[in-house]
Amino acid sequence: MTEYLLDAQQIHDVTMERLRATPEARQAEGKPGGGQPGRVHYSLNRAVIVAAVGALEAFNEDLALTAQALDPQAQRGNDWYHIDGKHGMVQTPSPHNLRKMLWTFFRYDPRPAWHWSVTISDSEVTPGGSTWRFPGAHECTGPDAAAFLKAMVKVRHGFAHQDKARKPKAFPGIVTLTPTGRFAIHSHHATNALSVVLQYAVLTVSGLSAHLSLSGQFRWSIAMTDAGWEELLANTPAGSAVSSGWRYAPAL
């Protein structure tokens, strides 16, 4: 996953650098430092989500292929069911397709394991509320966790393919709608996309491993620290699972 998410994280790093530099640049021009960050910033936020959804697709294909080799009972596939390639089952990594693939090959339903912690703004849950982010986390469990992934994939389709038929609806933590009906992606939405892909990876791999009765223990690596996983998993159920059950894991 460190490699899969690299592009999304690098775009996100550039976005946050620009965001931090914008007030100083405005003040240097004799203007107030506040205000909206500009259209380029919104485009970069969308690009983060597009890349994060691509990472989600690649990770799930790799996960299924790896698990298939470890599970003698896993269906090996036929002309109707392909994990990867041109007709792969998760070319669109919607929660429906992810569950379908894992159930087809392993009879595993990952949804009960899904529990995301994300950051939202008051305006996303309160009409007329502030656009400032809540200091605490917003929890997505059960159908809400699947709906979050679905909304994230719709953002990817709406932006990458200009697919109006799959235009996303507002969903706290990943997309808001403007008064004119256009969808808007803010910096915390981009951060949430990265974090949720990691939360998904930790919880789904753990659940599938337990379902298949695989032995061994997950291990935290230096590459995960270098990739900023500590910040993205901090104060999440997935982070707590890592801290309590993985070897060499930091306190998250």
N, C-alpha and C positions, 0 to 999 in steps of 0.2 A: 504493500500500500504506500510506502514512502515514495516509491518511484511513480506509481500511478497518480498520486496527488501532487507531484512536483510542479507541474505547469500551473495548476490552480493556486498553489501556495505562492509561487513566484509572482503571479499576477496580483494576488492579494497583497503581497509585500509591497509591490510598486504602488498599489492603490493607497495603502495606509501611509506610505511615505509622502505621496502627493497630498493626502488629506492633512497630514501634520504640517506640511510646508505652505499650504494655501493661506492661512491667516497671516503668516509673516510676509509672504509675497504681497498680499493686499495692503498690509500696513506700510510696507516699503514704498508703495505707490501713493501713500497718504490717504488710503481708504480704511474704513472699519474692517477689522479682521474677521467678523462673523459673516453669516449668510450661507446660502446654498453652495455646495462645492463645485457645481458645474456639470455639464453634460458628459464630459470625458470620464469623470468619476463614476457616473451611473453606468456608462458602457463597460468600464472595467469591472464593476461589481457584477454585471450580468455575465461577463466573460469568465469570472471566477466560478459561477454556478454552472455554466456550460462545461467547463473543464472538470469540475467536481462530479458532475453526472457521468461524464466520460470515464472518470476514474472508478465510479461505482459499477459501471458496466464491466470494465476490464477486470476489476477485483472479483466480481461474482463469477465470471467465467473461469478465472484461475482457481477460485475456491472450489467450484464444482468439479473441475477436472482433477484437482489435487485430492479431494475427498473421494472421488470415484475410484482412484487408484488404491485408496486405503480401505475401501468397503467392498468385499467380495460379492455382496448381495446387490450392489447398485446396478441399476439397469444400464447397459452399455450403450443404449441409443439405437435408433434405426432411422429410416428415411423421414420419419415424422418428427423426431426429437433430436436436435443438435444443440450442444451446449454453446459452441462458438462457431465462427465462420459466417458466411453470407446469410445463412438461415438460422443463426444462433437464437436461442430462446430469450436472451436478454439484450437484444440490440436496442430495445427501449427498456431501461431498467425500472419500469414501474413496479410498485409493490405487488401487483397482480402477477406480473411476469416473473419476478424474483421468487415469489411463493410457488408459482407453477413449476419452475425449474427444480427447486429444492424438493418439492413434493414428488415430482415425476421420478427423480433419480434416487431419492433417499427417504421418501415418505416422511419428510420433515417439514413442519409448518413453523416458520421463524417468527411469526407475528407476536406470539406471547412473550418473546424475549425482547421485543423492541420497546425502548423507553428513552426518548431523547430529552435532554435539557437544552433549551435554547434561550437566547436573549430577545426580548421584544420591546417595543415602545408602547407607551400608554395609548397612543392613537390607534394602535392595531386592535385593541380590545375595547376601547372607550370612544365612542363618536365625539369628535371635537377635542380629544385628549392631546396631551403634549407629544411631540415627536422624539423627546428624549427617551433613552432606553431605561427600562426598569433596572434597578440595582440587583434584583434577584433573578432567578431563572424561571422560565416558563416550561412546564412539563407536558410532554406529548406521549401519551400511552394509549394502548388499544387502538381503536379506529383512528384516533388523532395522529398517532405515529405513522400509520400507513398513509393518511391524508397528507401529512407533511411531505413524505417522499413523492407522492403523486403530484403535489403542487410544484415541487422542485423540478421534477421531470418536465412538467408543462412549461415552466419558465425556460428551460433549455430548448424545448421545441418552438416556443413562441419567438425566441430570440434567434436561435441558430437557423431555423428553417422558415421564419416568418409565417408560422402556421397559425392562421387566425382561427381555424376550427378547433385548435387545442389551446386557445388563449387561457392563461391561468386566471383563477379567481383569487381574490385576496385571501391570504392565509397567514395568521400571526407567525412572525419569525422568518418568513421566506419571501413574501411578496405583498405589496400593498397596491391599491388602485387609486389613481388620481381622480379628482372630481369629473374629469372628462372621459374616464373609463380606461385610460392607459395604465399599464402596470408599471410599477416603480420598484427598483431594487436598490436598497441602501447598504451601507457598509456592514451593518450588523447582519443583514441577510447573507452577504457573502461569507462572513465569518461563520455563521450558523451552518451554511452548506458544507464547509470544510469539516466542522466539528461533527455534524450528523453523519457524514460519510464514515468518519472514524468510529463514532459511537456504534453505527450499524455494523462495521467490521468486527469490532470487539465482541459485541453481544451475539451476533449471528454465528460467528466462528465458534464461540464458546458453547452456544446452544446446539449447534450441529455436532460438535465434538462430543458433547455429553450424550446426544441422541445415538451416535454411532459407537458409544462406549470406547472411545479412543483413549489410550494411556498417554502419559507424559504431562508436562506442564508448560504453559506459555512463558515466554521470556522477553523482557524488555531489552531493547538494544540501543546502542549509542546512536544508531541511525534515526531512531524514533525521537530521541532527545534533540538531535541536530535538526530534525524536521519540524520541531515545535509542537510535538504531540502533547507535551505536558500542559501547555496553555490551552490547547483545544479540547482536552479531555478533563481539565480541572473542574471539580464540582459537578460532575455528571455521574449517573449510575454506572456507566461504562468505565469511567475513571476509577470509581470505588472498587469495581470488580478487578481492575488491573492491579491496583495497589494492594489488594488483599490476597490475590491469587497468583500473580505472575512473579517469577523470579527476577530479582534485580530491579523491580519496579520502584519508581519514586512515589512519594505521597501525592496523590492527585485529588 
